Amino acid sequence: MANIISDETIEYVGILAKLELSEEEKEQAKADMGKMLDYIDKLNELDTSGVEPMSHVFPVNNVFREDVVTNGDGHDDTLANAPCAKDDGFKVPKTIG
């Protein structure tokens, strides 16, 4: 089953993709798109009954974990490098008047 792509479709896709295609490139794009659609039609012939739909190629289980600090936050070491600290933070000069 040959899928025929119209000139209007190629023009529209070119506009959407912001492409300026020469006439030769448009003809090649039409042929390529037709081949892609033919391949999709071929895939539609496969019997997929009993095949569970999937959203990922690999099985994905709960990938979340508890947000637990395991190595400390280094708060004291960080503030030790501050030239001036106040209320557990860096004290800096005012920059907005």
Secondary structure as GFF3:
##gff-version 3
##sequence-region A 1 97
A	DSSP	alpha_helix	7	16	.	.	.	ID=ss1
A	DSSP	alpha_helix	23	44	.	.	.	ID=ss2
A	DSSP	alpha_helix	75	80	.	.	.	ID=ss3
A	DSSP	beta_strand	85	86	.	.	.	ID=ss4
A	DSSP	beta_strand	89	90	.	.	.	ID=ss5
###
